[in-house]
Amino acid sequence: MEQGHSGEITVIDMAPEAEVYEGKSIGGRLPELTDACRRVRYLSPPKVETPRLRAKTPRELLRMARLNEERIKALLDEYLEMPSPILFVNDVSIYLQSGSIDPVLLAANRAGTFVANGYYGERLSADLGTGVSERERALMDALASEMDLVISL
């Protein structure tokens, strides 16, 4: 942005609002951390569910994951209709819990520069037997395999 590229940047913020889980902060939308989002094209759904933290039943967990998919897919479609040269995605893993990797890869390929982060841990793997965590991890691996550079933190 300091180099004058604000108009070329889109941010798709897929993260839920920050909350504390087992004494540690998880999630967090970018405006909670920086005001830089006001100087770029910022896309985020009005609400992002936290299926593995909030669901009480497998059915509820899958419903929440599908809600996230629907809300976020609309933003990916919006980006694909009007792509920008630079795309940042915050918490892509939450979309991959239910959504297809294809629109993410298409968006990444439309951008000249694509930067994404996502969850790739073990602590939040309890998914009530739905397979959501295994799916998320497999699609994160698939996404990483298509990237030029992957940084594990």
PyMOL commands that set and color helices and strands:
alter all, ss='L'
color gray80, all
select helices_A, chain A and resi 6-8+30-32+36-39+51-54+58-81+92-96+102-110+132-145
alter helices_A, ss='H'
color red, helices_A
select strands_A, chain A and resi 9-13+19-21+24-26+41-43+86-90+113-116
alter strands_A, ss='S'
color yellow, strands_A
deselect
rebuild
show_as cartoon
